Amino acid sequence: MKRYLDETPLLDFSNEALQQLIQQRQWLALDSISRVRAVYNFVRDEIPFGYNRADDLRASEVLRDGYGQCNTKTVLLMALLRAAGLPSRIHGFTIDKALQRGAIRGLWYRLSPRNILHSWAEVHVNDQWYILEGVILDLPYLQQLQKAHPERKGAFCGYGVFTDCMDSPPVEWNLNHTFIQDKGINQDFGVFDAPDDFFRQHQQQLSGLQALTFRLLVRYLMNRNVARIRNASG
């Protein structure tokens, strides 16, 4: 299990900001199950869903951004879990871009690649590995989506969601797997010890111009749309 606790360039949990967070939240004083739940809930809800400039950001950069998507939240979650003495690893995939429809629209949706790089963290506790994909969407955002689509109680695809139970997706962790986008998976790359290893082998299938346009323009449009949904009233 030692390699699942190692610090890496992306999992930079000795960073002062991450260490201060762990101390302030007193996570190390909790038992292992409560520790997983506390770290998971922090990354899910206090790091709101949003699109960073790249997937392979250091955990400290994700924390500084204050928002994240599947890959960047996975990096931060893994770093905090390891810093709290909880072994973690990353599982990599691609997902169908259909689940992004609504968050990204119009021309930018049509130009985006069909397959989007995706990952989730897995934590080892009580002699079992648990999948923590449900960390991606913060509850305020998810709840607003549920309010906006009350008729969709079963399968739902769009706005960062691909689930077969929209009314009660398994996003709460209590010694169980959590999911919110897993129904969109179309390719499995397997398990990696650290995100550094995963991102060295796999990247988003974007041209140089697409990547630059996403970083400088498209992600801001997507984040504005996500914020609009999260802050909707009624």
C-alpha positions, 0 to 999 in steps of 0.5 A: 500500500505504500505506493498509494500513499506517496507524494508526487508532483501532482499530488503535492500534499506537503504544500502549505495550503493543503496542510493548513486545510487538513489541520483546520478541519482536524481530519486526522483526529477522525477514524478512517471512515469518517475521514474519507467521508469528510474529505470526500464531502469537502471536495464534492461540495466546497470545490464546486463543479467547474472547468479548469484550464487543464486536467493535469494541475497540481492538487494545490492549484486545484485548491487555489482555483476553488473549483474542478471537474472530474480529473482535477477533483480526482487529483485534489481528492487523492492528494487530501486522502493520501495526506490523511493517511488513506491509500488512493489510486486513479482509474482512467476512462473516456466518456461520451461528450453527450453528458456535457450537452447543456454545460457546453452548447452550440458550435463549441459542443459540435467541435468538441471531441466525441470522447472526453478524458475522464477519471475517478479516485478510488480509496482503500479503507476497511480492506476494500477499494471504493469508487468515488466518482460522485465527487464531481458535482457539488450538491447545490448544482446537482439539486438545481438540475433535479429541480429543473428536470423533475420529470427525469427521475430515471436515466438522465444525460447532460449538464455533466450528468450521466446516470440511470437514477437522476432522482437519487444518484449515488453521490453520498459515501458511506462505505459504498461506491459513488457515481454521477457520470459512469453511464457515459463511459466508453473506454477503460484505461485501467488503474494507475498508481497516480494521476501523473502516470495516467496523464503521461499516457493519456490526454484530451484529444484536442488540437493545439487550436482547440486546446487554446480556445478551450483554455482562453474562451470555452471554459469560461462560457461553460463555467458561466453556464454552470454558475447560472444553473447553480444559482437559479431560483424557483 
